[in-house]
Amino acid sequence: MATRPDIQFAVCLCACYQASPSTSHCQVVKRNFRYLKFTPDLGLWYSSGSSLSLRGFSDADHAGCRIDRKSTSDTCQLLGTSLVSWSSRKQASKSPVLHSRTKHIDVRFQFLRDHYEKGDVDLVHVVTQNQLADIFTKPLEFGAFVRLRGELGVLQVEGVDNALIKGEIESQ
């Protein structure tokens, strides 16, 4: 079994119409299945000789959906030449509006931009799936919560004497 990011867009697009699909939507689903049938050998490849340079890409269309005029943003990360992360999101707002409550963002952006240009910081895009702060800012599905909790280091330690752990910490 392999991950197939190449069908993500088509599958997500079909999913938008699953409540009341038309004949044309069903034809697209069948086309997706035919594509999978004739490309069973495709999947992500992770080369052992790939470099460890991390690169990120993001893109957004502006009001790309013809039905609701909402935008979709996408991002992916590669470790060397291997795709290690990707995501796609339809924006919640039809027409973003600058409110007085958001004007402070411009000041913060300029501050960050100045430090970036000086080389003080590197700006790194973090997809929401890898955003550890989400566990603190919004309700999460149980599986996502458990995953983020583990990444934060909150783990259940079984079969280990707590006194041994305490002694190890105190000796450091």
C-alpha positions in Angstrom: 0.0 0.0 0.0 1.3 3.5 -0.8 0.3 7.0 -0.2 -1.1 8.7 -3.2 -0.8 12.5 -3.0 -1.3 12.8 -6.7 -5.1 12.1 -6.3 -5.7 14.4 -3.4 -7.1 17.3 -5.4 -9.5 15.1 -7.4 -10.7 13.2 -4.3 -11.3 16.4 -2.3 -13.1 17.9 -5.2 -15.4 14.9 -5.6 -16.0 14.9 -1.8 -17.5 18.4 -2.1 -20.4 16.9 -4.1 -21.0 13.7 -2.3 -24.3 14.9 -0.6 -26.0 15.3 -4.0 -23.8 14.0 -6.8 -24.7 14.3 -10.4 -23.9 11.9 -13.3 -20.8 14.0 -14.2 -19.5 13.7 -10.6 -19.9 9.9 -10.7 -18.0 9.9 -14.0 -15.1 11.8 -12.3 -15.1 9.3 -9.5 -14.9 6.4 -12.0 -12.1 8.2 -13.8 -10.2 8.4 -10.5 -10.6 4.7 -10.0 -9.5 4.0 -13.6 -6.4 6.1 -12.9 -5.6 4.2 -9.8 -6.2 0.9 -11.6 -3.7 1.7 -14.4 -1.1 3.3 -12.1 -0.8 0.8 -9.3 3.0 1.1 -9.2 2.9 4.8 -8.3 3.5 6.1 -4.8 5.9 8.2 -2.7 9.6 7.3 -3.1 12.0 8.0 -0.3 15.6 8.0 -1.5 18.2 7.0 1.0 20.8 9.2 -0.8 18.6 12.3 -0.6 20.0 15.4 1.2 18.6 16.6 4.5 17.7 20.1 3.2 14.2 21.1 4.1 12.2 23.1 1.6 8.6 24.3 1.8 6.2 25.5 -0.8 2.8 27.2 -0.5 0.3 28.5 -2.9 -3.2 29.9 -2.9 -5.8 30.7 -5.6 -7.9 33.8 -5.2 -11.6 33.0 -5.2 -10.9 29.9 -7.2 -14.1 28.0 -6.5 -16.7 29.1 -9.1 -19.6 28.1 -6.9 -18.8 29.9 -3.6 -15.8 32.1 -4.8 -13.8 30.8 -1.8 -10.0 30.5 -2.0 -7.9 27.3 -1.5 -4.4 27.4 0.0 -1.9 24.5 -0.4 1.4 23.7 1.1 4.0 20.9 1.0 7.4 20.2 2.5 10.2 18.2 1.1 13.2 16.7 2.9 15.8 16.6 0.1 13.8 15.3 -2.8 11.2 13.4 -0.8 7.7 14.8 -0.1 7.2 14.5 3.6 4.2 16.7 4.1 1.4 18.3 2.2 -2.0 20.0 2.8 -4.8 21.8 1.1 -7.5 24.1 2.6 -10.5 25.9 1.4 -10.7 29.3 3.0 -13.5 30.1 5.4 -14.2 33.6 4.2 -15.5 34.6 0.8 -14.0 38.1 0.8 -11.4 38.9 3.4 -11.9 42.4 4.9 -9.4 44.5 6.8 -10.9 45.4 10.1 -9.6 47.8 12.7 -8.9 44.8 14.9 -6.4 43.4 12.3 -4.5 46.6 11.5 -1.8 45.6 14.1 -0.8 42.8 11.8 0.9 45.3 9.4 3.1 46.6 12.2 4.1 43.1 13.3 4.8 42.1 9.7 7.2 45.0 9.2 8.9 44.2 12.5 9.4 40.5 11.5 10.4 41.5 8.0 13.2 43.8 9.3 14.6 41.0 11.5 14.4 38.5 8.5 16.3 40.9 6.3 19.0 41.3 9.0 19.3 37.5 9.2 18.2 37.3 12.8 15.4 34.9 12.1 14.4 32.3 9.5 10.8 32.3 8.5 9.4 28.8 8.3 5.9 28.0 7.2 4.3 25.4 9.6 1.3 23.5 8.3 -1.5 23.2 10.8 -1.0 19.4 11.1 2.5 20.1 12.5 1.5 23.2 14.5 2.0 22.0 18.1 0.3 25.2 19.4 -3.0 24.0 18.1 -3.4 21.7 21.1 -3.5 24.9 23.2 -5.7 27.0 21.0 -8.6 24.9 19.6 -10.6 21.7 20.2 -9.1 18.8 18.3 -10.3 15.5 17.1 -9.1 12.8 19.6 -6.5 11.3 17.3 -5.0 14.6 16.5 -4.9 15.6 20.2 -3.1 12.4 21.1 -0.6 12.8 18.3 0.2 16.4 19.3 0.3 15.5 22.9 2.9 12.9 22.1 5.0 15.3 20.0 5.0 17.7 23.0 6.5 14.9 25.0 3.5 14.2 27.2 3.8 10.4 27.2 2.6 7.5 29.3 5.7 5.6 30.6 4.9 2.0 31.4 7.1 -0.6 33.0 9.7 1.9 34.2 10.4 2.6 37.8 9.6 6.3 38.5 12.4 6.4 41.1 14.9 5.4 38.4 13.6 8.2 36.2 13.8 10.7 39.0 17.3 9.6 39.9 18.3 10.0 36.2 17.0 13.5 36.1 18.6 14.6 39.4 22.0 13.3 38.2 21.9 15.5 35.2 
